[in-house]
Amino acid sequence: MDWKEAIILGLSPVDILGLLCVLGSVWGIKMMSSPETAVRGNLLGAASMTGAIIVTLVSEGILGYGVLWVSMAVGAFLGYWAALKVTMLQMPQMVALLNGFGGGSSALVSLLALAVGVSMAGAGMGLFEQATAMLGLIVGGVTFSGSMVAAAKLHGLISGRPIVLEGHQALNTGNLVACGVVGALALVVGEGLLMALAMLTLVLALLYGVLFTIRVGGADMPIAVSLLNSFSGVAASISGFAVNNPLLICIGAVVGASGLILTQIMCRAMNRSLGQVLSGATTVIKHGNGVARPEMRVEAEAARPMPAPSAAVPEHVQVARNARKVIIVPGYGMALAQAQADVKALIDLLEERGAEVKVGVHPVAGRMPGHMNVLLAEVDVPYDKLCEMDDINPEFASADLAVVVGANDVVNPAANTAEGTPIYGMPILRVAEAKHVIICNYDTKPGYAGVDNPLYFGRENVTLLLGDAAITVKQLIRAISGELDACEVAADAGPAPGETADPDSGAAGAGPAEGQAGPPDHIERLRNARKVIVVPGYGMALAQAQADVKKLMDLLEEGGAEVKVAVHPVAGRMPGHMNVLLAEVDVAYDKLCEMDDINAEFPEADVAIIVGANDVVNPAANTAEGTPIYGMPILRAEEAKHVIICNYDTKPGYAGVDNPLYFGRENVTLLLGDAAVTIKKLISDLQSC
């Protein structure tokens, strides 16, 4: 078919060139799905986009406008400068910025299309073009402001936690409705008011983008970035209708569709709905039967600290030296530490020793889609070693060693058990099933989801190498290769669990001061107690400490104490939450007492032990008028002769009301930290004192 035949079919040479640019862009995207062809695909996409720009300039007869070439030169320079200056760690916020620029450009195109239509007194713009221009203005504005907020969150300029305003949902809904109403009104008024209403619509769209993005948490940001990427494509496609540009329509549609598909895949990977992600919801969808899968049972013993300096070869080093199959799990901590080169060196060393090494990549690890893949590709980790979650999970059970580098939520077994938490029901990489696990994380604090990881505290087969991942992975490499002796390995390993608390805080691990005579007062009281009441709360569920509570109860009963459990009706995150957890570890049902029955017994109790409960025992409920808990019936644990509180910290509970039990009470002992650790310490002190 020659040019004349093409024109007869309604296709001009410019149309054919534009079609080739579209096909080139689509083919480039396809090539980017494989690391082997990704670079060529990226170049093809860039070339196709450049061609599309030139085709557009030619078709509009503005190829000779010097200001356009100057503008493109400035844009090219800024893009080249960013490519040189932006590190791989900053790539998520860079992607968010590019999404925003795409949305902002589409909004400007739509706004200018409306302005041109007004200047031509409506002669150049029909109702359809006006409607699509208004829609492009809305979607483009939302994309721009939402992406700017996402980039600010990712860069640490604003909090990565969900920011939820009072009446947030009502604000969002009202804003969206207002956008639609004002936009529709603009289509029926005369040209005199059209631009004013268009500007108002743009302002509302920008506000909506901010409102819906600020309540997305940092852990969910990959999904938000993916969705905003889709929005940028949709905005471009819609604005293409407004200016009658087939290139913009086609390429925008491809970007929009691919972004939506990726967003859906990532939501499924987290077992969350898009609505929950965008609303900053703190709960996720349960499994079909409403019961969490028992992927892992938390052991009663704490995770072992690093070996003493006298040990010949630490066990984790011996395991690594002899391992035949190793799975490495990278996370955002690897990106923060820029430890990908060290991970590659570790992979090479293990393979030199005869091990089969694979990398398990969670679909939402990091802060953008494919974050881990990009970082590892940067240091030439072969793509065939990178395994998706569904493919690698069955292999953990046969792995001699799993090495976690800066990953937390995506390997947290609490996702299977801690109902009501942000990660409950989220599929995870099952590293806990490996024969031995080495965790190279900065500390034992919860991840973005705010859920404690039981791998840090309750596994015999877990070794913690705490600190900067770039340092700990290097030390692991030196230990495996024999460059560090046992003393150096022990000294370099970082703090063991329970040793990071301030000795003056009363936290677990502090113990009596050197030279102190006899056991601490709270231990002496427990040893002599005849009646003890245990009060469990949501913190027990988060720490998965119910097995430790059962052991403590058994130990006290062996010492002759009567032990009961006081259950508040709203303790936990579902009706009967505490009952279910305690029944799971065989606490006798007749020991579980309802609030109205047990409250009268607190004055007779020698000791009340609070495990992860706050609002439900907060005496401020009786005095702090105007607060969310004022007037709420509580468990009167304060009336016991002595109170031991095993809570994570002294911050207020969900109600945001300070608990006076934490401050200035002579009959209160605070054991702060992870409840699983503090209860274990309590048991250990009882047995040894």
C-alpha positions as CSV (number, residue, x, y, z in Angstrom):
1,M,0.0,0.0,0.0
2,D,1.6,3.3,-1.1
3,W,0.9,6.8,0.3
4,K,-2.0,7.5,-2.1
5,E,-3.8,4.2,-1.1
6,A,-3.3,5.1,2.5
7,I,-4.8,8.5,2.0
8,I,-7.8,6.9,0.2
9,L,-8.4,4.7,3.3
10,G,-8.5,7.9,5.4
11,L,-4.9,7.6,6.6
12,S,-2.5,10.4,5.8
13,P,1.3,10.0,6.0
14,V,1.2,11.9,9.4
15,D,-1.5,9.4,10.6
16,I,0.7,6.5,9.6
17,L,3.8,7.9,11.3
18,G,1.7,8.5,14.4
19,L,0.4,4.9,14.3
20,L,4.0,3.7,14.1
21,C,4.9,5.8,17.2
22,V,2.0,4.3,19.1
23,L,3.1,0.8,18.1
24,G,6.7,1.6,19.0
25,S,5.6,2.8,22.5
26,V,3.5,-0.3,23.1
27,W,6.3,-2.6,21.9
28,G,8.8,-0.7,24.1
29,I,6.5,-1.3,27.1
30,K,6.4,-5.0,26.2
31,M,10.2,-5.2,26.0
32,M,10.5,-3.6,29.4
33,S,8.8,-6.6,31.0
34,S,12.1,-8.5,30.7
35,P,15.4,-7.4,32.1
36,E,17.2,-8.7,29.1
37,T,15.4,-6.3,26.8
38,A,14.4,-3.6,29.2
39,V,17.1,-1.1,28.2
40,R,16.3,-1.5,24.5
41,G,12.6,-1.2,25.3
42,N,13.2,2.0,27.2
43,L,15.2,3.4,24.3
44,L,12.5,2.4,21.8
45,G,9.8,4.0,24.0
46,A,11.8,7.2,24.3
47,A,12.4,7.3,20.5
48,S,8.8,6.7,19.8
49,M,7.8,9.5,22.2
50,T,10.2,11.8,20.5
51,G,8.8,10.9,17.2
52,A,5.3,11.5,18.4
53,I,6.2,15.0,19.5
54,I,7.7,15.8,16.1
55,V,4.7,14.3,14.3
56,T,2.4,16.5,16.4
57,L,4.4,19.6,15.6
58,V,4.3,18.8,11.9
59,S,0.6,18.0,11.9
60,E,-0.3,21.2,13.7
61,G,2.0,23.3,11.4
62,I,4.1,24.6,14.3
63,L,7.4,22.8,13.7
64,G,9.2,26.2,13.2
65,Y,8.1,27.8,16.5
66,G,11.4,28.4,18.2
67,V,9.9,28.7,21.7
68,L,8.7,25.1,21.5
69,W,12.2,23.9,20.7
70,V,13.7,25.9,23.6
71,S,11.1,24.4,25.9
72,M,11.9,20.9,24.8
73,A,15.6,21.6,25.3
74,V,15.0,22.8,28.8
75,G,12.9,19.7,29.6
76,A,15.5,17.4,28.1
77,F,18.2,19.0,30.1
78,L,16.2,18.7,33.4
79,G,15.5,15.1,32.6
80,Y,19.2,14.3,31.9
81,W,20.2,16.2,35.1
82,A,17.7,14.2,37.1
83,A,19.0,10.9,35.6
84,L,22.5,11.8,36.8
85,K,21.6,13.2,40.2
86,V,18.7,11.0,41.5
87,T,19.9,7.9,43.3
88,M,18.2,4.5,43.1
89,L,17.0,5.1,46.7
90,Q,15.2,8.2,45.5
91,M,13.6,6.5,42.5
92,P,10.1,6.1,44.1
93,Q,9.7,9.8,44.6
94,M,11.1,10.5,41.2
95,V,8.4,8.2,39.7
96,A,5.8,10.0,41.7
97,L,7.1,13.4,40.4
98,L,7.0,12.2,36.8
99,N,3.4,11.0,37.3
100,G,2.5,14.4,38.7
101,F,4.2,16.2,35.8
102,G,2.2,14.0,33.4
103,G,-1.1,14.8,35.1
104,G,-0.2,18.5,35.4
105,S,0.6,18.6,31.7
106,S,-2.8,17.0,30.8
107,A,-4.6,19.5,33.0
108,L,-2.8,22.4,31.3
109,V,-3.7,21.0,27.9
110,S,-7.3,20.7,28.9
111,L,-7.4,24.2,30.3
112,L,-5.8,25.7,27.2
113,A,-8.2,23.8,25.0
114,L,-11.1,25.4,26.9
115,A,-9.4,28.8,26.6
116,V,-9.0,28.4,22.9
117,G,-12.7,27.4,22.6
118,V,-13.8,30.4,24.5
119,S,-11.6,32.7,22.4
120,M,-13.2,31.3,19.3
121,A,-16.7,31.9,20.8
122,G,-17.4,28.2,20.8
123,A,-17.0,27.8,17.1
124,G,-14.0,25.5,17.5
125,M,-15.2,23.3,20.3
126,G,-18.2,21.1,20.6
127,L,-20.0,19.9,23.7
128,F,-18.0,16.6,23.6
129,E,-14.7,18.4,23.5
130,Q,-15.7,20.7,26.3
131,A,-16.8,17.8,28.4
132,T,-13.6,15.8,27.9
133,A,-11.6,18.9,28.6
134,M,-13.3,19.4,31.9
135,L,-12.8,15.7,32.8
136,G,-9.1,15.9,31.8
137,L,-8.8,19.0,34.0
138,I,-10.2,17.1,37.0
139,V,-8.2,13.9,36.5
140,G,-5.0,15.8,35.6
141,G,-5.4,18.1,38.7
142,V,-6.0,15.1,41.0
143,T,-2.9,13.3,39.6
144,F,-0.7,16.3,39.9
145,S,-1.4,17.2,43.5
146,G,-1.7,13.6,44.6
147,S,1.6,12.8,43.1
148,M,3.3,15.8,44.8
149,V,2.0,14.6,48.2
150,A,3.1,11.0,47.4
151,A,6.6,12.3,46.5
152,A,6.7,14.4,49.7
153,K,5.8,11.4,51.8
154,L,8.3,9.2,50.1
155,H,11.0,11.8,50.5
156,G,10.3,12.3,54.2
157,L,9.1,15.9,53.8
158,I,5.8,15.0,55.5
159,S,4.9,12.0,57.7
160,G,4.7,8.6,55.9
161,R,1.9,7.6,58.3
162,P,-1.7,8.0,57.2
163,I,-2.9,11.5,58.0
164,V,-6.6,11.4,58.6
165,L,-8.5,14.6,59.2
166,E,-11.7,15.0,61.1
167,G,-14.6,14.1,58.8
168,H,-12.0,13.1,56.1
169,Q,-14.4,10.9,54.2
170,A,-17.1,13.6,54.1
171,L,-14.5,16.1,52.9
172,N,-13.5,13.7,50.1
173,T,-17.0,12.9,49.0
174,G,-18.1,16.5,49.2
175,N,-15.1,17.7,47.2
176,L,-15.6,15.1,44.5
177,V,-19.3,15.9,44.2
178,A,-18.4,19.6,44.0
179,C,-15.9,18.9,41.2
180,G,-18.6,17.1,39.2
181,V,-21.3,19.8,39.8
182,V,-19.0,22.7,39.0
183,G,-17.6,20.9,35.9
184,A,-21.1,20.1,34.7
185,L,-22.3,23.6,35.3
186,A,-19.4,24.9,33.2
187,L,-20.8,23.1,30.2
188,V,-24.2,24.8,30.3
189,V,-23.2,28.4,31.1
190,G,-22.0,30.9,28.5
191,E,-18.4,31.5,27.5
192,G,-18.2,34.4,30.0
193,L,-18.3,32.1,33.0
194,L,-16.7,29.0,31.5
195,M,-13.1,29.8,32.4
196,A,-13.9,30.9,35.9
197,L,-15.7,27.7,36.6
198,A,-12.9,25.7,34.9
199,M,-10.4,27.3,37.3
200,L,-12.6,26.5,40.3
201,T,-12.9,22.9,39.1
202,L,-9.1,22.8,38.9
203,V,-8.7,24.1,42.4
204,L,-11.2,21.5,43.7
205,A,-9.4,18.7,41.8
206,L,-6.0,19.8,43.3
207,L,-7.5,19.7,46.8
208,Y,-9.0,16.3,46.2
209,G,-5.7,14.9,45.2
210,V,-4.1,16.1,48.4
211,L,-7.0,14.8,50.5
212,F,-7.0,11.3,49.1
213,T,-3.2,10.9,49.1
214,I,-2.4,12.2,52.6
215,R,-4.2,9.3,54.3
216,V,-2.3,6.6,52.4
217,G,0.4,5.1,54.6
218,G,4.0,4.6,53.6
219,A,3.7,0.9,53.3
220,D,0.8,1.3,50.8
221,M,2.6,4.0,48.8
222,P,3.6,1.5,46.0
223,I,-0.1,1.0,45.3
224,A,-0.8,4.8,45.4
225,V,2.1,5.5,43.0
226,S,0.9,2.8,40.6
227,L,-2.7,4.2,40.7
228,L,-1.4,7.8,40.1
229,N,0.6,6.4,37.2
230,S,-2.6,5.1,35.8
231,F,-4.3,8.4,36.4
232,S,-1.6,10.2,34.5
233,G,-2.3,8.0,31.5
234,V,-6.1,8.4,31.8
235,A,-5.7,12.2,32.0
236,A,-3.5,12.2,28.9
237,S,-6.0,10.1,27.0
238,I,-8.9,12.3,28.0
239,S,-7.1,15.5,27.1
240,G,-6.3,13.8,23.7
241,F,-10.0,13.7,23.0
242,A,-10.3,17.4,24.0
243,V,-7.7,18.4,21.4
244,N,-8.5,15.7,18.9
245,N,-5.1,14.0,19.1
246,P,-5.1,10.3,18.4
247,L,-1.5,9.8,19.5
248,L,-2.3,11.2,23.0
249,I,-5.5,9.1,23.2
250,C,-3.8,5.8,22.3
251,I,-0.6,6.2,24.4
252,G,-2.5,7.6,27.4
253,A,-4.9,4.7,27.2
254,V,-2.0,2.2,27.2
255,V,-0.4,3.8,30.3
256,G,-3.8,4.1,32.0
257,A,-4.7,0.4,31.4
258,S,-1.3,-0.9,32.4
259,G,-1.3,1.2,35.6
260,L,-4.7,-0.1,36.6
261,I,-3.7,-3.7,36.0
262,L,-0.6,-3.3,38.1
263,T,-2.6,-1.6,40.9
264,Q,-5.0,-4.5,40.9
265,I,-2.2,-7.0,41.1
266,M,-0.6,-5.2,44.0
267,C,-3.9,-4.9,45.9
268,R,-4.4,-8.6,45.5
269,A,-0.8,-9.3,46.7
270,M,-1.6,-7.4,49.9
271,N,-5.1,-8.9,50.1
272,R,-6.5,-5.4,50.4
273,S,-9.1,-3.5,48.4
274,L,-8.2,-0.3,46.7
275,G,-10.7,1.5,48.8
276,Q,-9.0,0.4,52.0
277,V,-5.6,1.6,50.7
278,L,-7.0,5.0,49.7
279,S,-9.0,5.4,52.9
280,G,-6.0,4.7,55.1
281,A,-8.1,1.9,56.7
282,T,-6.4,0.0,59.5
283,T,-8.0,-3.4,58.6
284,V,-7.8,-5.6,55.6
285,I,-9.9,-8.3,54.1
286,K,-9.9,-11.6,55.9
287,H,-9.5,-14.9,54.2
288,G,-12.6,-16.4,52.8
289,N,-13.4,-18.4,55.9
290,G,-12.8,-15.4,58.2
291,V,-10.0,-17.3,60.0
292,A,-6.3,-16.5,59.8
293,R,-4.1,-19.3,58.5
294,P,-1.9,-20.7,61.2
295,E,1.3,-20.3,59.2
296,M,3.5,-20.3,62.3
297,R,3.4,-20.9,66.0
298,V,5.3,-18.5,68.2
299,E,7.6,-20.4,70.4
300,A,7.8,-19.7,74.1
301,E,11.5,-19.0,74.1
302,A,12.9,-15.7,73.1
303,A,15.1,-15.4,69.9
304,R,18.6,-16.3,70.8
305,P,21.0,-13.5,71.3
306,M,24.3,-13.6,69.5
307,P,26.8,-16.2,70.7
308,A,29.2,-15.3,73.5
309,P,32.7,-14.3,72.4
310,S,34.0,-17.7,73.6
311,A,32.1,-19.6,71.0
312,A,34.4,-21.1,68.3
313,V,32.1,-20.5,65.3
314,P,28.7,-18.9,65.7
315,E,25.9,-21.2,64.6
316,H,24.5,-18.9,62.0
317,V,28.0,-18.6,60.4
318,Q,28.3,-22.4,60.4
319,V,24.9,-22.7,58.9
320,A,25.7,-20.3,56.1
321,R,29.0,-22.0,55.4
322,N,27.3,-25.4,55.0
323,A,24.1,-24.3,53.4
324,R,23.1,-26.0,50.1
325,K,20.0,-23.9,49.5
326,V,19.7,-20.2,50.5
327,I,16.9,-17.7,49.9
328,I,17.6,-14.0,50.3
329,V,14.7,-11.6,51.0
330,P,15.4,-7.9,50.3
331,G,13.2,-5.1,51.5
332,Y,13.1,-1.3,51.8
333,G,15.9,-1.4,54.5
334,M,18.3,-2.7,51.8
335,A,17.3,0.3,49.7
336,L,17.9,2.7,52.6
337,A,21.3,1.2,53.4
338,Q,22.2,1.0,49.7
339,A,23.3,-2.6,50.5
340,Q,22.4,-4.2,47.1
341,A,26.1,-4.5,46.1
342,D,26.8,-6.2,49.4
343,V,23.8,-8.6,48.8
344,K,25.3,-9.4,45.4
345,A,28.7,-10.1,47.0
346,L,27.0,-12.4,49.5
347,I,25.2,-14.2,46.7
348,D,28.4,-14.7,44.9
349,L,30.2,-16.0,48.0
350,L,27.5,-18.5,48.8
351,E,27.5,-19.8,45.2
352,E,31.2,-20.1,45.3
353,R,30.8,-22.4,48.3
354,G,28.3,-24.6,46.3
355,A,25.0,-23.2,47.5
356,E,22.0,-22.6,45.3
357,V,20.9,-19.0,45.9
358,K,17.5,-17.5,45.0
359,V,16.0,-14.1,45.8
360,G,12.4,-13.9,47.1
361,V,10.8,-10.6,46.0
362,H,7.5,-9.6,47.5
363,P,5.3,-7.6,45.1
364,V,5.0,-4.6,47.4
365,A,8.5,-4.6,48.8
366,G,10.0,-1.1,48.7
367,R,8.3,2.1,47.8
368,M,7.4,1.6,44.1
369,P,6.4,-1.3,41.8
370,G,9.5,-3.4,41.0
371,H,11.7,-1.5,43.5
372,M,13.8,-4.5,44.6
373,N,14.1,-5.8,41.0
374,V,15.5,-2.4,39.9
375,L,18.0,-2.2,42.8
376,L,19.3,-5.8,42.3
377,A,19.4,-5.4,38.5
378,E,21.6,-2.4,39.1
379,V,24.3,-4.6,40.6
380,D,23.9,-7.4,38.0
381,V,22.0,-9.9,40.0
382,P,20.7,-12.3,37.3
383,Y,17.0,-11.9,36.7
384,D,16.5,-15.7,36.8
385,K,17.4,-15.6,40.5
386,L,14.6,-13.2,41.3
387,C,11.5,-15.2,42.2
388,E,8.0,-14.0,42.8
389,M,6.2,-14.7,46.1
390,D,3.9,-17.4,44.8
391,D,6.8,-19.3,43.2
392,I,9.3,-19.0,46.1
393,N,7.1,-19.6,49.1
394,P,6.9,-23.4,48.7
395,E,10.7,-23.5,48.7
396,F,11.3,-21.9,52.1
397,A,10.6,-25.2,53.9
398,S,13.5,-26.9,52.0
399,A,15.9,-24.0,52.4
400,D,18.8,-24.4,54.8
401,L,19.0,-20.6,55.3
402,A,16.9,-17.6,54.6
403,V,18.6,-14.2,54.8
404,V,16.3,-11.2,55.4
405,V,17.9,-7.9,54.4
406,G,15.8,-4.9,55.5
407,A,12.4,-6.5,55.1
408,N,9.8,-6.4,57.9
409,D,6.1,-6.3,57.1
410,V,6.5,-8.5,54.0
411,V,7.9,-11.4,56.2
412,N,5.9,-10.7,59.3
413,P,4.1,-13.9,60.4
414,A,1.7,-11.7,62.4
415,A,-0.1,-11.2,59.1
416,N,-1.6,-14.6,59.6
417,T,-2.7,-14.2,63.2
418,A,-3.0,-10.5,64.3
419,E,-6.5,-9.7,63.4
420,G,-7.5,-6.1,63.1
421,T,-4.0,-5.0,62.2
422,P,-3.0,-3.3,58.9
423,I,-1.2,-6.4,57.6
424,Y,-3.7,-9.1,58.7
425,G,-4.5,-11.3,55.8
426,M,-1.7,-10.0,53.6
427,P,0.3,-12.7,51.9
428,I,3.9,-12.8,53.1
429,L,7.1,-14.4,52.2
430,R,7.2,-17.4,54.5
431,V,10.8,-17.1,55.7
432,A,9.9,-18.6,59.1
433,E,9.7,-22.0,57.5
434,A,13.4,-22.0,56.6
435,K,15.7,-24.2,58.8
436,H,17.5,-21.1,59.9
437,V,16.9,-17.4,59.4
438,I,19.4,-14.5,59.6
439,I,17.7,-11.1,59.9
440,C,19.9,-8.1,58.9
441,N,17.5,-5.3,59.9
442,Y,18.3,-2.0,61.5
443,D,16.3,-2.7,64.7
444,T,13.4,-4.7,66.1
445,K,10.9,-1.9,65.8
446,P,7.7,-2.5,63.8
447,G,7.5,-1.7,60.1
448,Y,5.2,0.9,58.5
449,A,2.2,-1.2,59.4
450,G,3.1,-0.7,63.1
451,V,2.8,-4.5,63.9
452,D,5.5,-6.2,66.0
453,N,7.3,-9.0,64.2
454,P,7.4,-12.2,66.2
455,L,10.4,-13.4,64.2
456,Y,12.4,-11.0,66.4
457,F,11.4,-12.5,69.7
458,G,10.0,-16.0,69.5
459,R,12.1,-18.3,67.3
460,E,14.9,-20.7,68.2
461,N,16.1,-20.7,64.6
462,V,16.5,-16.9,64.2
463,T,19.7,-14.9,64.4
464,L,19.4,-11.1,64.6
465,L,22.2,-9.0,63.1
466,L,20.9,-5.6,64.0
467,G,22.2,-2.3,62.5
468,D,22.9,-0.8,59.1
469,A,22.3,-3.6,56.5
470,A,25.3,-2.5,54.5
471,I,27.5,-3.1,57.6
472,T,25.9,-6.3,58.9
473,V,25.9,-8.0,55.4
474,K,29.6,-7.1,55.0
475,Q,30.3,-8.6,58.4
476,L,28.4,-11.7,57.5
477,I,30.4,-12.0,54.3
478,R,33.7,-11.7,56.3
479,A,32.5,-14.2,58.9
480,I,31.6,-16.8,56.3
481,S,34.9,-16.3,54.4
482,G,36.8,-16.6,57.7
483,E,38.1,-13.0,57.9
484,L,36.4,-12.4,61.3
485,D,37.1,-14.5,64.4
486,A,34.3,-15.5,66.8
487,C,34.9,-12.6,69.1
488,E,34.6,-10.0,66.3
489,V,31.4,-11.6,65.0
490,A,29.8,-11.5,68.5
491,A,31.0,-7.9,69.1
492,D,29.8,-6.7,65.7
493,A,26.4,-8.3,65.7
494,G,24.6,-5.5,67.4
495,P,22.3,-5.5,70.4
496,A,20.4,-8.6,71.2
497,P,16.7,-8.6,71.8
498,G,15.8,-7.1,75.2
499,E,19.1,-5.3,75.6
500,T,18.2,-2.1,73.9
501,A,15.9,-0.8,76.7
502,D,17.1,2.0,79.0
503,P,18.0,0.3,82.3
504,D,16.4,3.1,84.2
505,S,13.0,2.7,82.5
506,G,12.0,-0.5,84.1
507,A,11.9,-2.2,80.8
508,A,12.5,-5.9,80.3
509,G,16.2,-6.7,80.2
510,A,17.2,-4.1,82.7
511,G,17.2,-6.4,85.7
512,P,18.5,-5.4,89.1
513,A,21.5,-3.0,89.3
514,E,24.9,-4.5,90.0
515,G,25.2,-5.3,93.6
516,Q,21.5,-5.1,94.3
517,A,20.5,-7.4,97.1
518,G,17.5,-9.8,96.6
519,P,14.9,-9.8,93.9
520,P,13.0,-6.7,92.7
521,D,9.9,-5.8,94.7
522,H,7.5,-6.8,92.0
523,I,9.1,-10.2,91.7
524,E,8.9,-10.7,95.5
525,R,5.3,-9.7,95.4
526,L,4.5,-12.2,92.7
527,R,6.3,-15.0,94.5
528,N,4.2,-14.4,97.6
529,A,1.0,-13.6,95.9
530,R,-2.1,-15.7,96.8
531,K,-4.4,-14.1,94.2
532,V,-3.4,-12.7,90.8
533,I,-5.6,-11.2,88.1
534,V,-4.2,-11.0,84.5
535,V,-5.7,-8.4,82.2
536,P,-4.9,-9.0,78.5
537,G,-5.3,-6.4,75.7
538,Y,-4.6,-5.8,72.1
539,G,-0.9,-5.4,72.8
540,M,-0.9,-9.1,73.8
541,A,-2.3,-9.9,70.4
542,L,0.2,-7.7,68.5
543,A,3.1,-9.4,70.4
544,Q,1.5,-12.8,70.1
545,A,2.3,-13.2,73.8
546,Q,-0.7,-15.5,74.7
547,A,1.6,-18.6,75.1
548,D,3.8,-16.7,77.4
549,V,0.8,-15.5,79.5
550,K,-0.3,-19.1,79.8
551,K,3.2,-20.1,81.0
552,L,3.2,-17.3,83.6
553,M,-0.2,-18.4,84.8
554,D,0.9,-22.0,85.2
555,L,4.1,-20.9,87.0
556,L,2.0,-18.8,89.5
557,E,-0.4,-21.6,90.1
558,E,2.4,-24.0,90.8
559,G,3.5,-21.5,93.4
560,G,0.1,-21.8,95.1
561,A,-1.6,-18.6,93.7
562,E,-5.2,-18.4,92.4
563,V,-5.0,-16.9,89.0
564,K,-7.9,-15.4,87.0
565,V,-8.1,-13.5,83.7
566,A,-10.2,-10.3,83.5
567,V,-11.6,-9.8,80.0
568,H,-13.0,-6.4,79.0
569,P,-15.8,-6.7,76.4
570,V,-14.1,-4.4,73.9
571,A,-10.5,-5.6,74.4
572,G,-8.9,-6.4,71.1
573,R,-10.2,-5.8,67.6
574,M,-13.2,-8.1,67.5
575,P,-15.8,-9.5,69.9
576,G,-14.2,-12.3,72.0
577,H,-10.7,-11.5,70.7
578,M,-8.9,-12.2,74.0
579,N,-11.0,-15.3,74.6
580,V,-10.0,-16.8,71.3
581,L,-6.3,-16.0,71.8
582,L,-6.2,-17.5,75.3
583,A,-8.3,-20.5,74.3
584,E,-5.7,-21.1,71.5
585,V,-3.1,-21.8,74.2
586,D,-5.4,-23.9,76.4
587,V,-6.2,-21.3,79.1
588,A,-9.2,-22.9,80.9
589,Y,-12.4,-21.1,80.0
590,D,-13.5,-21.0,83.7
591,K,-10.6,-18.7,84.4
592,L,-11.9,-16.0,82.0
593,C,-14.0,-13.6,83.9
594,E,-16.2,-10.8,82.5
595,M,-15.8,-7.3,83.7
596,D,-18.8,-7.1,85.9
597,D,-17.9,-10.3,87.7
598,I,-14.2,-9.6,88.2
599,N,-14.1,-5.9,89.1
600,A,-15.2,-6.5,92.7
601,E,-12.2,-8.9,93.2
602,F,-9.4,-6.4,92.3
603,P,-9.1,-5.0,95.8
604,E,-8.5,-8.5,97.1
605,A,-5.8,-9.3,94.5
606,D,-2.2,-9.2,95.6
607,V,-1.1,-8.5,92.0
608,A,-2.8,-7.4,88.8
609,I,-0.7,-8.1,85.6
610,I,-1.7,-5.9,82.6
611,V,-0.5,-7.3,79.3
612,G,-0.9,-4.9,76.4
613,A,-4.1,-3.2,77.7
614,N,-4.5,0.5,77.9
615,D,-7.8,2.3,77.4
616,V,-9.8,-0.6,79.1
617,V,-7.8,-0.1,82.4
618,N,-7.4,3.7,82.2
619,P,-8.7,5.4,85.3
620,A,-9.0,8.6,83.4
621,A,-12.3,7.2,82.1
622,N,-13.7,8.1,85.5
623,T,-12.4,11.7,85.6
624,A,-11.4,13.1,82.2
625,E,-14.6,14.7,81.1
626,G,-14.8,15.5,77.4
627,T,-12.4,12.7,76.4
628,P,-13.5,9.8,74.2
629,I,-13.3,7.3,77.1
630,Y,-15.0,9.4,79.8
631,G,-17.8,7.3,81.3
632,M,-16.6,4.1,79.7
633,P,-16.7,1.2,82.2
634,I,-13.1,-0.1,82.8
635,L,-11.4,-3.0,84.5
636,R,-10.4,-1.6,87.9
637,A,-6.9,-3.0,88.0
638,E,-5.6,0.0,89.8
639,E,-7.4,-1.2,93.0
640,A,-5.1,-4.3,93.3
641,K,-2.4,-4.2,95.9
642,H,0.3,-4.1,93.2
643,V,0.1,-3.6,89.5
644,I,2.6,-4.9,86.9
645,I,2.1,-3.3,83.4
646,C,3.7,-5.1,80.5
647,N,2.9,-2.6,77.7
648,Y,5.0,-1.5,74.8
649,D,5.4,2.1,76.0
650,T,3.6,4.8,78.0
651,K,1.9,6.5,75.0
652,P,-1.9,6.9,75.1
653,G,-4.1,4.2,73.6
654,Y,-6.4,4.6,70.6
655,A,-8.5,7.1,72.5
656,G,-5.5,9.4,72.8
657,V,-6.0,9.8,76.6
658,D,-2.9,9.6,78.9
659,N,-3.1,6.8,81.4
660,P,-2.3,7.9,85.0
661,L,-1.3,4.4,85.9
662,Y,2.0,5.1,84.1
663,F,3.0,8.0,86.2
664,G,3.7,8.5,90.0
665,R,2.0,5.3,91.3
666,E,3.9,3.6,94.1
667,N,2.1,0.3,93.6
668,V,2.8,0.2,89.8
669,T,5.8,-1.5,88.1
670,L,6.3,-0.7,84.4
671,L,7.9,-3.4,82.3
672,L,8.0,-1.6,78.9
673,G,8.7,-3.2,75.6
674,D,7.4,-6.1,73.5
675,A,5.0,-8.0,75.7
676,A,6.3,-11.4,74.6
677,V,9.8,-10.3,75.8
678,T,8.7,-8.7,79.1
679,I,6.5,-11.7,80.1
680,K,9.4,-14.1,79.3
681,K,11.7,-11.9,81.5
682,L,9.1,-12.0,84.2
683,I,9.0,-15.8,84.1
684,S,12.8,-16.0,84.0
685,D,13.1,-13.7,87.1
686,L,10.5,-15.7,89.0
687,Q,12.3,-19.0,88.3
688,S,15.7,-17.6,89.1
689,C,15.1,-15.4,92.1
